[in-house]
Structure formats: C-alpha cells, structure tokens
C-alpha cells in the first residue's frame, strides 16, 4: 500500500460555521492521493458557497441535491466514488481530521484488511471533552466475536469515523435511508462481511459535540429508530452462536442505556419504554452468561493432515462458552505450528506440550489443566457438527445428569463413504440410573459402541476427581474409563444424535499382542470392581469369554507373532472364568 486512491465522503448540511475547518483539515493531509466528495444536502446557509471555494483543488468535487437526510447523502457520495479508488473514509462536515489521518491508516493496510481505524477525541468548540480510552495495543480483529466484543466496549465505537473501509464493503444504498443512528444500523453488515479489522491506538479525528445536531437536539420520536435497528440485529444474528448473541445483546444494552441517559428526559412519555427494554436486555444477557464453561480436550499426535478440520469444527460450535485444550503428545510433524495458529486467533484455545506418553496420558493432562465444569474429548483426526456441544449440554442439563452420551457417524477414508447407524432403539432420548446402565451395557454394546467410545460424551468434571484414563493400557482405555464413570455416576442420559464424526483412515490398525492383552486385562479389572460391589457379573463374564475365544482363534492363524505365550494366558483366563477348560 502507499499509492492507493482514497475517497473521502463529506455530507454537508447547514454547517457554515465549521465547514472550512473540516475541508482545510482534509486538504492538508500528508497523504496526498485522495478525492474528496462533498455532498451538499440542500443547505440553506452559505455552506454550498464555502464548498465551492475548494473546487480549485482538483481533488475536490461537489454534488448538490435536495435535502434527503444523512444516510441518503452518504449513499450519494458512495455512488460517485471513482472506480480506481480502493478505500473510503467518511468525515462529518462539522468535525475535522488530523493531518496524518490518511497516512496513519494507509501505513497499516494489509492485503486482507477491510477496515482500519484510529481513535477520536470529542470536543466542544475548541475544548476537548474526551471520554475515550486510548491506552491499548494495536488490535487485529478477525472473527465476528472479536469485532462485536470490541464494539461492546464503548457506544462511540460504532461510528463510521475515523475509519477506512474497503470500497467493496459499501453498496450505493449501504446506509438505511430515513433512519437516524445510521452508523449503528450498519454494524451487522460491517461485522459479517469484513475480513480483518485493525484498530490503532492513535488519535486522528476530532468529533465535535454541538447543539442542535441530530443526536443532541431535544428528544423526538425519530430517536425511536434505535428500536428498529435492534429488530434488524435480531433478524441478522438470529442463527449465530450464543456467544455472538450475547455480544449483540451487550451492544444493544450499551446503546440503549446511552440513549436513555443522553436523549430521554425524566418526564418523557417514552421513559418507561426505555427502562423496560433495558431490563429485558439485562435478562437476556444474564441468561447467555449463565451457561457453564465446557472444557474440550484434544490429544494430538501425527495429525497434521486432519487437525485444521477438527479445530475449525470446534470453533464453529453454536455453544460458544468453551475452552479447548490442545495437548501435543510429542508429535514430530507440523501439528504444533497448527495449534499455535489457532491459539493466536482464538483465545479459547490453549496449547500444551509433553513428551510422548500415549493418548491416555495426554487426556489426563488435559483433565488436570482444564477449568470447565464439564469435559468432553475430541480426537484430533475426527471432527464434530456445529451443535455437538449444545446437544450434549442441553441433554445433560435438562435431565440433571452426570454424563450425556450421543451416537456418532463414521467417515471411511478408504472408500470415501459415510456410515450411519440405523439401530432401532425405539427412543430419541433415554435416561439411565447407574445400575440400569451397568445392567444393560453388554446388551447395548452388542450393536452400538456409542456407550464405550471416548467420543460423543460430556461429563461433570467432579466425577474425574478419582477416575482417570489408565496410562498403562494400549487398548481398551475408552471402555474401561467410561464403565468406571458409569459405575460412580447417579444418572446418565443418552440422546440419539450423531453429531460426532469418527474418521477411519487407510492405516492398517491391526492389534498387536500387547493390545490384545491390554484389552482383556481391562475387562477383567472391571469385572472385579463389579463383583466387589455385589453386582451380577454374568453378562460381563460371558462377553469377556466371547472376546477371548475370538482372539485365540485369530492368533492361532496369525504368522506375524510368536503367539504361544499370549494364547496360553488367554486360555488360562478362560479356565479361571469358566471353572474348567474346554480347549
């Protein structure tokens, strides 16, 4: 940047006392390559004559029109912008800009920046009455929530100045005609359609506070336009996340409270309306903020091909009050750089590194470092639908359960196909006591692994004070972990939604001898826990015997390993479980 044509739109209406100061400040810019589009909106004073004085400078041009209001005047200016112009600034004709405004903004333009702004100071005549804090570092706003969060800090930050807008953001009817508070009205478009938005901690614009301006004159019903603007916000952000809606409600409250204080006299007939609407907004804000923090734990090892898809799916959650703990388990690929990329652009992501110790140790570290009231686990080569957290959270809260369980769908890399469950459960939701689930687990597990896999579950963190993943296992840690949690929980809710996507890649995942022994050992461990508690173990014993029999037959045909000792041990276990040998 640095040689771009900048268009400056100046709407003019009855400002003869201030116009020269404004136009002089534009003419004296240190950055010289600009056009100034003056639009005289039917001024009845000498404003037109003053504007004509500046036409000796070829960079200035004047459009005269009958009085149409500020929004339509700005739109007229937009329609006259030269084709080669890249960025547009708006300057009100009773304000002035610092000599380095354009230069300051241009210097910080990057290819993907759509909006860049500095700071303003308020003044009455020549007396500064600044109320804006400038003590911050340069801000780079990328997501909708970044931008809305910034706008929710101060009611003056929604103004179209002092900013440069990429011309492509502005249509000829960009500002809503006939409304006042038009700056506030275009926030949804600017937030949603812009890419990068940069904010600089430098004062470059003087905003004049004067009597009889649109915003300072006595209250009239036209100021009720703010409620029409809020209706627009509700429609525009209707399908956004709860986090986004929370920020929108905060912006609405900020402005409504400001309008109530500044514009509405105590004895005005609309005073009660403003108070009622503020209370409604406060109630909505409280509802959104009451949602509890969820910790998402993502163990990471050699997943650079899939990691971005996983993390993007987490970022897009409709339930936005979460933290995502990225646990790098000594991954030797580019996964670390990808993690840092997401940490930089979203403060909800946290990154941890550890020596390679396996997925169980990575998950345990995540549990230890988590701050949420609830925890869910997402494997880094999988991904989730946008309503994943919301489905699990709502089911858990609605039923006052300790654990919520959902089903999953699989994506098979080898044949590029989706696999969906078609189980005839006969229910969309089911609530279990711990005893009921333990009694039915084996039957459920024969046709549906939803209850055993680590994926698709949300659990109260307090249950993990005593229970962790077994780091000594290489297979079966999922089932062992959840069976232990089912055993100590009071209530478990299952919801028949497949919002978790489990990836099956092309890697041959054969089970080695160590994994086979690990799986059987975990089954035996849990059987012993059940027996000590006096719970009927017959189904679990029969299930374990079936798995052992299957593994013995498989190993007898395997030329890959020396299987003698493993088969001997499996037969020993079968003998002890059955009381006799049938082999």
Order of alpha helices (4+ residues) and beta strands (2+ residues): beta-alpha-beta-alpha-beta-alpha-beta-beta-alpha-beta-beta-beta-alpha-beta-alpha-alpha-beta-alpha-alpha-alpha-beta-alpha-beta-alpha-beta-alpha-beta-beta-alpha-beta-beta-beta-alpha-beta-alpha-beta-alpha-alpha-alpha
